[in-house]
Amino acid sequence: PRSTLFPYTTLFRSHAEIRRAMLTQFTPTDAGRETLAGLNRRLADYYQDEHERARTVSYQFDVVDALLRQVSADRVPAMRSAVENQLVMPLIEAQHHRTVIDPAGAGLDHFRRSFELYESERRFEVCRLLLRSWWNDIEELTDDTVNILYDWYLHYQMRLAVAQKDGSRAREIADELLVKPDVEPRIRLMTQGLVTRSLITECRFAEALQEIEKEIALRADDDSDPTNRWLVFAL
């Protein structure tokens, strides 16, 4: 079944049609494009504020979760779904409008911060939905920007797989990313480190040490004892 976080498919189709109409009206001229950028900035700020308010509600719900289960356990899943829906929808909208304004700048920075926040909170479903929505926006780009953003997309797909302890999927993504000759050095190094981490999670320490040798070779600071190596030794 479709995720309960997205029950309003008709509303989303309406949004898409409105966006297409606005692009048709504003993009032909410089003045129109500037007006559209201003509207997107205002919308991004609005949805960011909505998201912050939703986070407050979400934290409050977590505090009273146990009490609610004592009062009416059957209703708690539906209540939590409603709370999650109000959390994710403005997050994705804010991401969309920042991506429209500046895909490789403000858009990418906002995505990173949002993904890594929910990754640190182990709310992986939010990460997954954010990642999918972000890719829906960037895959429509027509210039070379989409190439670097696709590399970041693969990297964060791998991060999500590692976080969910799906090592085989993580290394499958890494195989696709690391063979690309034009991958940004930072992405290559971070991805190689994730390969190591996925093997550590599976307690495959000999293989992890072999991957660390590749990681060391990619490092610009010539650090022969990176954190991952010490972590393997400690384990």
BAFI-3210 file (N, C-alpha, C; in Angstrom, 3 decimals, decimal comma, padded with zeros to 6 digits):
// residues 235
n [1|2|3|4|5|6|7|8|9|10|11|12|13|14|15|16|17|18|19|20|21|22|23|24|25|26|27|28|29|30|31|32|33|34|35|36|37|38|39|40|41|42|43|44|45|46|47|48|49|50|51|52|53|54|55|56|57|58|59|60|61|62|63|64|65|66|67|68|69|70|71|72|73|74|75|76|77|78|79|80|81|82|83|84|85|86|87|88|89|90|91|92|93|94|95|96|97|98|99|100|101|102|103|104|105|106|107|108|109|110|111|112|113|114|115|116|117|118|119|120|121|122|123|124|125|126|127|128|129|130|131|132|133|134|135|136|137|138|139|140|141|142|143|144|145|146|147|148|149|150|151|152|153|154|155|156|157|158|159|160|161|162|163|164|165|166|167|168|169|170|171|172|173|174|175|176|177|178|179|180|181|182|183|184|185|186|187|188|189|190|191|192|193|194|195|196|197|198|199|200|201|202|203|204|205|206|207|208|209|210|211|212|213|214|215|216|217|218|219|220|221|222|223|224|225|226|227|228|229|230|231|232|233|234|235]
n.u [000,830|000,326|002,336|001,117|001,753|001,270|-001,575|-002,919|-003,108|-004,477|-004,394|-001,637|-001,324|-002,735|-001,075|001,157|000,170|-000,388|002,196|003,362|001,876|002,662|005,392|005,257|004,217|006,096|008,818|009,735|010,924|013,495|012,650|010,355|011,464|012,928|010,870|009,588|011,623|011,669|009,114|009,439|011,415|009,988|008,002|009,581|010,626|008,236|007,261|009,380|009,112|006,641|007,400|009,153|007,351|005,839|007,739|007,947|005,409|005,645|007,691|006,341|004,308|005,767|006,504|004,104|003,322|003,338|001,405|-000,875|-001,164|-002,015|-004,498|-005,920|-005,019|-005,518|-005,952|-003,593|-001,676|-002,920|-002,991|-000,257|000,488|-000,817|000,571|003,159|002,674|002,119|004,619|006,363|005,324|005,578|008,363|009,262|008,114|009,459|012,018|011,674|011,179|013,559|015,310|014,389|015,147|018,002|019,638|022,185|023,276|021,789|019,679|020,901|022,362|020,286|018,976|021,003|021,293|018,715|018,360|020,503|019,850|017,490|018,501|020,300|018,473|017,421|015,168|014,258|012,347|011,440|013,806|013,956|011,670|012,224|014,547|013,602|011,754|013,457|015,065|013,117|012,798|015,394|015,978|014,719|016,211|018,051|020,667|024,288|024,343|022,785|024,328|026,361|024,656|023,317|025,319|025,576|023,058|023,211|025,170|023,828|021,757|023,229|024,136|021,728|021,137|023,295|022,736|020,415|021,380|021,710|023,911|024,684|023,156|024,131|026,814|026,415|025,402|027,651|029,461|028,434|028,827|031,580|033,003|032,699|034,410|034,499|033,708|033,264|036,039|035,576|033,096|033,799|035,682|034,140|032,196|033,737|034,526|032,062|031,686|033,542|032,371|029,986|030,904|032,104|029,838|028,789|030,615|032,801|035,757|038,358|037,959|037,065|039,381|040,898|039,431|039,864|042,470|042,139|040,674|042,570|044,346|042,896|042,814|043,522|045,051|047,036|046,757|047,548|046,270|043,264|040,029|038,290|040,008|041,032|038,676|038,044|040,216|039,660|037,211]
n.v [-001,200|002,344|004,805|005,970|008,529|010,086|010,835|012,483|012,523|013,702|016,414|016,863|016,508|018,713|020,750|020,298|020,945|023,658|024,625|024,136|025,894|028,354|028,386|028,521|031,068|032,821|032,247|033,118|035,730|037,917|039,522|038,157|035,727|036,552|037,437|034,976|033,616|035,106|034,520|031,780|031,840|033,035|031,097|028,893|029,758|030,012|027,331|026,174|027,311|026,181|023,527|023,564|024,141|021,818|019,955|020,591|019,805|017,094|016,286|016,778|014,919|012,547|012,669|012,239|009,798|007,237|007,627|008,114|005,624|004,137|005,215|005,089|002,889|001,897|004,096|005,433|004,786|005,972|008,632|009,169|008,847|011,036|013,124|012,663|013,074|015,822|016,677|015,830|016,782|019,756|019,853|018,642|020,371|022,794|021,963|021,534|024,153|025,475|024,034|024,675|027,362|027,347|024,797|023,386|024,792|026,396|024,556|021,963|022,244|022,587|020,144|018,355|019,153|018,614|015,842|014,723|015,537|014,048|011,545|011,367|011,234|008,830|008,484|007,044|006,677|009,234|010,249|008,645|009,416|012,125|011,943|010,662|012,568|014,742|013,769|013,564|016,235|017,082|015,461|016,521|018,600|020,262|020,929|020,570|020,408|018,399|016,101|016,190|016,404|014,017|012,265|012,972|012,186|009,377|008,900|009,612|007,809|005,535|006,105|005,935|003,230|002,056|003,042|001,656|-000,810|-002,371|-003,766|-005,054|-003,769|-001,183|-001,449|-002,178|000,189|001,772|000,557|001,384|004,125|004,605|003,779|005,715|008,061|010,825|011,582|013,753|014,406|014,571|013,286|010,758|009,928|009,998|008,117|005,812|005,536|004,847|002,317|000,896|001,230|-000,200|-002,801|-003,078|-003,023|-005,487|-007,059|-007,869|-007,728|-008,098|-007,629|-005,029|-003,705|-003,954|-002,313|000,065|000,633|001,488|003,762|005,324|005,824|007,631|009,894|013,320|014,386|012,699|011,015|008,231|006,731|006,708|007,399|005,222|003,026|002,826|002,281|-000,268|-001,726|-001,336|-002,681]
n.w [000,000|-000,508|001,179|004,287|004,830|002,688|001,785|000,065|-002,883|-005,000|-004,347|-004,590|-007,334|-008,237|-007,253|-008,874|-011,408|-011,057|-010,612|-013,095|-014,690|-013,584|-014,200|-016,971|-017,245|-015,979|-016,641|-019,266|-019,290|-017,889|-015,751|-014,991|-014,182|-011,949|-010,310|-009,901|-008,529|-006,169|-005,149|-004,697|-002,698|-000,594|-000,215|000,493|002,962|004,377|004,458|005,807|008,349|009,002|009,131|011,330|013,384|013,232|014,054|016,743|017,651|017,107|018,875|021,291|021,058|021,239|023,903|025,275|024,371|025,671|027,650|026,080|024,904|027,052|027,469|024,994|023,066|020,504|018,899|018,692|016,548|014,242|015,052|015,300|012,641|011,492|012,722|011,722|009,030|008,944|009,592|007,531|005,080|004,924|005,117|002,749|000,898|001,483|000,786|-001,961|-002,973|-002,354|-003,907|-006,462|-006,579|-006,296|-007,204|-006,819|-004,758|-002,366|-002,382|-002,283|000,121|001,984|001,713|002,624|005,363|006,348|005,808|007,287|009,853|010,420|010,008|012,148|014,181|013,721|012,172|009,753|007,783|007,232|006,134|003,841|002,373|001,983|000,444|-001,868|-002,814|-003,263|-005,339|-007,329|-007,930|-008,788|-010,958|-013,094|-013,997|-016,571|-017,170|-016,646|-013,926|-012,873|-012,932|-010,894|-008,724|-008,913|-008,157|-005,451|-004,665|-004,975|-003,040|-000,655|-000,753|-000,248|002,345|003,720|003,362|004,780|007,353|007,843|008,052|005,779|004,257|001,852|-000,104|000,228|-000,598|-003,199|-004,294|-003,877|-005,619|-008,078|-007,870|-007,280|-009,503|-011,346|-013,280|-012,907|-010,381|-007,629|-005,496|-002,671|-002,375|-003,278|-001,318|001,059|000,408|000,096|002,730|003,835|002,750|004,229|006,777|006,464|006,264|008,743|010,359|009,765|010,955|009,456|009,562|008,462|005,736|005,977|006,805|004,491|002,778|004,057|003,371|000,760|001,291|002,667|000,586|-000,889|000,632|001,157|003,134|003,905|006,089|007,769|009,604|009,850|011,376|010,956|010,790|013,396|014,702|013,766|014,863|017,592|017,875]
ca.u [000,000|001,056|002,615|000,050|002,197|000,877|-002,932|-003,567|-002,519|-005,170|-003,851|-000,300|-001,476|-003,122|000,141|002,013|-000,411|-000,192|003,614|003,608|001,282|003,505|006,626|004,918|003,981|007,179|010,187|010,228|011,628|014,342|011,819|009,483|012,262|013,249|009,632|009,372|012,605|011,204|007,992|009,966|012,082|008,960|007,368|010,540|010,656|006,955|007,194|010,369|008,478|005,627|008,112|009,649|006,199|005,482|008,721|007,567|004,272|006,148|008,376|005,322|003,615|006,646|006,490|002,842|002,982|003,038|000,128|-001,925|-001,362|-002,805|-005,870|-006,572|-003,913|-005,926|-005,964|-002,251|-001,052|-003,508|-002,546|001,156|000,543|-001,199|001,685|004,244|002,277|002,310|006,054|007,055|004,829|006,264|009,787|009,448|007,788|010,582|013,112|011,362|011,323|014,989|015,930|014,010|015,926|019,448|019,747|023,479|023,699|020,849|018,899|021,717|022,669|019,077|018,761|021,989|020,958|017,473|018,605|021,408|019,114|016,612|019,375|020,819|017,348|017,042|013,830|014,707|011,256|011,496|014,962|013,636|010,717|012,924|015,464|012,814|011,199|014,576|015,442|012,062|013,061|016,661|016,075|014,128|017,152|018,507|022,079|025,247|024,157|022,145|025,328|026,935|023,598|023,037|026,348|025,182|021,870|023,686|025,871|022,869|021,096|024,120|024,090|020,486|021,283|024,197|022,016|019,422|022,137|021,584|025,269|024,798|022,615|025,061|027,998|025,953|025,367|029,037|030,063|028,007|029,343|033,042|033,605|032,545|035,717|034,420|033,096|033,952|036,894|034,963|032,075|034,489|036,268|033,064|031,553|034,657|034,408|030,810|031,919|034,192|031,429|029,015|031,580|032,257|028,530|028,609|031,745|033,723|036,831|039,485|037,566|036,996|040,749|041,303|038,780|040,496|043,656|041,658|040,284|043,802|044,899|042,095|042,858|044,441|045,859|048,051|046,547|047,645|045,481|041,963|039,148|037,736|040,992|041,059|037,427|038,193|041,131|038,965|036,216]
ca.v [000,000|003,600|005,301|006,770|009,909|010,827|010,448|013,531|012,485|014,679|017,723|016,971|016,706|020,122|021,545|020,136|021,706|025,078|024,935|024,188|027,135|029,477|028,361|029,005|032,506|033,651|031,962|033,689|037,008|038,069|040,049|037,073|034,737|037,123|037,376|033,583|033,288|035,720|033,727|030,523|032,113|033,244|029,812|028,055|030,224|029,676|025,898|025,878|027,653|025,156|022,311|023,730|023,981|020,394|019,243|020,812|018,918|015,726|016,047|016,713|013,634|011,508|012,749|011,713|008,562|006,152|007,928|007,920|004,187|003,650|005,723|004,583|002,345|001,668|005,346|006,029|004,732|006,978|009,939|009,329|009,037|012,426|013,968|012,478|013,698|017,260|016,918|015,561|017,580|021,050|019,622|018,382|021,593|023,724|021,449|021,772|025,564|025,838|023,400|025,473|028,606|027,137|023,345|022,908|025,634|026,371|023,327|020,858|022,483|022,326|018,695|017,735|019,425|017,927|014,406|014,350|015,721|012,905|010,373|011,330|010,866|007,482|008,525|006,699|006,835|010,642|010,342|007,992|010,246|013,342|011,582|010,396|013,827|015,552|013,258|013,943|017,618|017,307|014,702|017,310|019,634|020,001|021,282|019,637|020,345|017,139|015,044|016,225|016,140|012,584|011,624|013,169|011,345|008,018|008,874|009,601|006,503|004,591|006,424|005,392|001,772|001,739|003,321|000,605|-002,067|-003,125|-003,647|-005,480|-002,680|-000,060|-001,691|-002,167|001,599|002,240|000,049|002,258|005,482|004,701|003,518|006,893|008,739|012,253|011,820|014,733|013,703|014,463|012,239|009,475|009,578|009,718|006,870|004,729|005,356|004,144|000,905|000,366|001,174|-001,272|-004,065|-003,114|-003,370|-006,929|-007,716|-008,406|-006,788|-008,222|-006,906|-003,604|-003,174|-003,829|-001,124|001,240|000,949|002,297|005,058|006,072|006,255|008,746|011,029|014,385|014,816|011,674|010,401|006,777|006,087|007,376|006,936|003,899|001,985|002,670|001,666|-001,715|-002,256|-001,351|-003,743]
ca.w [000,000|-000,492|002,510|004,882|004,940|001,497|001,396|-000,712|-004,217|-005,852|-004,003|-005,167|-008,773|-008,404|-007,060|-010,046|-012,509|-010,756|-010,839|-014,537|-015,190|-013,141|-014,988|-018,311|-017,199|-015,457|-017,088|-020,525|-019,168|-016,702|-014,664|-014,552|-013,451|-010,640|-009,535|-009,522|-007,492|-004,932|-004,651|-004,168|-001,423|000,427|000,048|001,216|004,351|004,996|004,758|006,835|009,624|009,255|009,520|012,697|014,274|013,229|014,874|018,131|017,913|017,081|020,148|022,339|020,908|021,772|025,362|025,825|023,662|026,606|028,287|025,087|024,707|028,174|027,353|023,776|022,275|019,118|018,140|018,641|015,213|013,354|015,531|014,937|011,195|011,219|013,155|010,763|007,783|009,106|009,678|006,278|003,949|004,786|004,900|001,325|000,171|001,661|-000,027|-003,370|-003,354|-002,311|-005,067|-007,629|-006,552|-006,465|-006,988|-006,325|-003,645|-001,242|-002,416|-001,792|001,533|002,767|001,720|003,518|006,762|006,692|005,812|008,372|011,100|010,668|010,115|013,520|015,042|013,293|011,569|008,411|006,829|006,814|005,226|002,568|001,651|001,582|-000,634|-003,077|-003,288|-003,770|-006,648|-008,278|-008,332|-009,496|-012,203|-014,162|-014,425|-017,939|-017,379|-016,063|-012,478|-012,479|-012,794|-009,554|-007,755|-008,951|-007,332|-004,056|-004,455|-004,744|-001,757|000,442|-000,811|000,428|003,772|004,263|003,404|005,897|008,596|008,025|008,132|004,537|003,732|000,458|-000,926|000,335|-001,424|-004,589|-004,685|-003,928|-006,856|-009,168|-007,699|-007,242|-010,818|-012,191|-013,280|-012,612|-009,073|-006,792|-004,534|-001,347|-002,430|-003,407|-000,035|002,016|000,005|000,439|004,173|004,117|002,450|005,424|007,885|006,256|006,576|010,192|010,912|009,574|011,636|008,445|009,882|007,531|004,526|006,314|006,783|003,082|002,237|004,661|002,570|-000,365|001,856|002,943|-000,699|-001,399|001,540|000,760|004,278|004,154|007,401|007,598|010,656|009,959|012,447|010,664|011,118|014,849|015,108|013,517|015,866|018,885|017,853]
c.u [000,862|001,251|001,458|000,463|001,751|-000,526|-003,567|-003,004|-003,170|-004,637|-002,472|-000,368|-001,864|-001,918|001,021|001,486|-000,232|001,255|003,919|003,061|002,132|004,800|006,374|004,773|005,244|008,542|010,618|011,058|012,469|013,520|010,898|010,235|012,631|012,030|009,376|010,349|012,183|010,044|008,477|010,682|011,061|008,280|008,292|010,592|009,366|006,900|008,238|009,813|007,418|006,280|008,628|008,507|005,791|006,469|008,392|006,413|004,737|006,865|007,362|004,566|004,467|006,608|005,249|002,451|002,556|001,686|-001,036|-002,215|-002,159|-004,271|-006,600|-005,507|-004,263|-005,829|-004,570|-001,617|-001,605|-003,077|-001,096|001,305|000,195|-000,076|002,837|003,937|002,493|003,779|006,715|006,609|005,507|007,764|010,076|009,137|008,923|011,768|012,881|011,646|012,774|015,735|015,615|014,873|017,379|019,764|021,053|024,001|022,760|020,048|019,657|022,028|021,471|018,793|019,716|021,604|019,725|017,697|019,427|020,769|018,280|017,382|019,887|019,736|016,802|015,589|014,019|013,598|011,200|012,646|014,621|012,701|011,364|013,836|014,708|012,266|012,277|014,987|014,384|012,258|014,314|016,747|015,480|015,062|017,743|019,977|022,973|025,109|023,613|023,178|025,922|025,877|023,210|024,076|026,028|023,965|022,287|024,369|024,878|021,977|021,926|024,117|022,850|020,565|022,186|023,474|020,992|020,038|021,902|022,915|025,383|024,274|023,555|026,256|027,640|025,900|026,781|029,731|029,689|028,680|030,855|033,712|033,480|033,816|035,667|033,751|033,935|034,769|036,279|033,905|032,739|035,044|035,194|032,367|032,436|034,624|033,140|030,909|032,548|033,199|030,415|029,626|031,822|030,951|028,279|029,737|032,692|034,987|038,016|039,182|037,504|038,384|041,260|040,678|039,380|041,763|043,269|041,276|041,517|044,396|044,164|042,245|043,899|045,368|046,916|047,950|046,530|046,839|044,141|041,096|038,628|038,715|041,019|039,791|037,482|039,085|040,434|037,954|036,870]
c.v [001,246|004,062|006,153|008,219|010,735|010,421|011,385|013,607|013,492|016,082|017,909|017,167|018,156|021,034|021,488|020,953|023,208|025,479|025,050|025,487|028,349|029,534|028,902|030,523|033,308|033,430|032,633|034,963|037,040|038,550|038,965|036,041|035,254|037,122|035,960|033,166|033,874|034,962|032,415|030,724|032,282|031,922|028,884|028,454|029,867|028,200|025,479|026,189|026,617|023,854|022,408|023,586|022,508|019,572|019,406|019,900|017,467|015,372|015,912|015,390|012,504|011,480|012,069|010,379|007,451|006,375|007,696|006,437|003,578|004,047|005,105|004,080|002,203|002,937|005,930|005,929|005,776|008,382|010,190|009,541|010,473|013,382|013,884|013,146|015,209|017,629|016,851|016,501|018,949|020,914|019,442|019,620|022,617|023,286|021,743|023,217|026,021|025,207|024,181|026,732|028,353|025,663|022,892|023,725|025,467|025,079|022,142|021,022|022,164|020,829|018,011|017,907|018,642|016,417|014,006|014,563|014,488|011,592|010,245|010,938|009,480|007,420|008,287|006,807|008,275|010,837|009,779|008,859|011,535|013,064|011,364|011,697|014,706|015,073|013,600|015,359|017,738|016,538|015,467|018,417|019,261|020,340|020,270|019,511|018,993|016,042|015,014|015,928|014,662|011,819|011,779|012,308|009,902|007,897|008,804|008,366|005,472|004,839|005,832|003,872|001,345|001,929|002,232|-000,791|-002,986|-003,012|-004,026|-004,403|-001,476|-000,261|-001,778|-000,726|002,145|001,775|000,925|003,622|005,555|004,420|004,724|007,731|010,194|012,563|012,819|014,011|013,539|013,376|010,867|009,015|009,199|008,397|005,676|004,457|004,612|002,652|000,225|000,195|000,032|-002,632|-004,201|-003,550|-004,869|-007,746|-008,414|-007,554|-006,877|-007,469|-005,397|-002,979|-003,023|-002,591|000,151|001,621|001,796|003,696|005,923|006,625|007,453|010,012|012,048|014,790|013,787|011,059|008,885|006,013|006,792|006,719|005,530|002,783|001,749|002,013|000,152|-002,345|-002,370|-002,488|-005,114]
c.w [000,000|000,937|003,014|005,060|003,748|001,037|000,382|-002,132|-005,151|-005,612|-004,620|-006,684|-009,068|-008,258|-008,304|-011,222|-012,305|-011,006|-012,326|-015,130|-014,816|-013,936|-016,396|-018,323|-016,898|-016,115|-018,390|-020,378|-017,896|-015,509|-014,109|-013,733|-012,054|-009,733|-009,030|-008,426|-006,144|-004,314|-004,041|-002,836|-000,299|000,793|000,836|002,687|005,083|005,388|005,783|008,224|009,996|009,726|010,954|013,705|014,362|014,055|016,357|018,525|017,982|018,378|021,287|022,277|021,476|023,295|025,941|025,196|024,614|027,281|027,326|024,872|025,856|028,040|026,162|022,810|020,801|018,263|017,943|017,253|014,253|013,752|015,142|013,435|010,826|011,599|012,154|009,429|007,833|009,229|008,306|005,157|003,839|004,583|003,418|000,493|000,282|000,810|-001,510|-003,766|-003,274|-003,492|-006,340|-007,714|-006,937|-006,205|-006,332|-005,149|-002,467|-001,199|-001,843|-000,311|002,419|002,834|002,690|004,980|007,193|006,803|007,031|009,744|011,402|010,684|011,541|014,517|014,709|012,806|010,073|007,370|006,334|005,832|003,851|001,730|001,162|000,394|-001,940|-003,670|-003,898|-005,158|-007,691|-008,787|-009,197|-010,811|-013,385|-014,642|-015,781|-018,154|-016,674|-014,548|-012,047|-012,262|-011,392|-008,507|-007,751|-008,123|-005,853|-003,718|-004,178|-003,385|-000,593|000,414|-000,047|001,935|004,419|004,365|004,560|007,227|008,896|008,000|006,934|003,787|002,269|-000,484|-000,908|-000,589|-002,904|-005,122|-004,819|-005,201|-008,048|-009,089|-007,863|-008,583|-011,743|-012,138|-012,815|-011,279|-008,277|-005,724|-003,152|-001,313|-002,485|-002,056|000,979|001,694|000,333|001,941|004,557|003,780|003,662|006,558|007,704|006,579|008,081|010,849|010,826|010,210|010,655|008,484|008,926|006,235|004,783|006,289|005,354|002,448|002,820|003,898|001,357|000,117|002,106|001,646|-001,269|-000,561|001,090|001,887|004,684|005,551|007,229|008,641|010,827|011,024|012,193|011,019|012,627|015,363|014,889|014,564|017,223|018,959|017,908]
res [p|r|s|t|l|f|p|y|t|t|l|f|r|s|h|a|e|i|r|r|a|m|l|t|q|f|t|p|t|d|a|g|r|e|t|l|a|g|l|n|r|r|l|a|d|y|y|q|d|e|h|e|r|a|r|t|v|s|y|q|f|d|v|v|d|a|l|l|r|q|v|s|a|d|r|v|p|a|m|r|s|a|v|e|n|q|l|v|m|p|l|i|e|a|q|h|h|r|t|v|i|d|p|a|g|a|g|l|d|h|f|r|r|s|f|e|l|y|e|s|e|r|r|f|e|v|c|r|l|l|l|r|s|w|w|n|d|i|e|e|l|t|d|d|t|v|n|i|l|y|d|w|y|l|h|y|q|m|r|l|a|v|a|q|k|d|g|s|r|a|r|e|i|a|d|e|l|l|v|k|p|d|v|e|p|r|i|r|l|m|t|q|g|l|v|t|r|s|l|i|t|e|c|r|f|a|e|a|l|q|e|i|e|k|e|i|a|l|r|a|d|d|d|s|d|p|t|n|r|w|l|v|f|a|l]
***
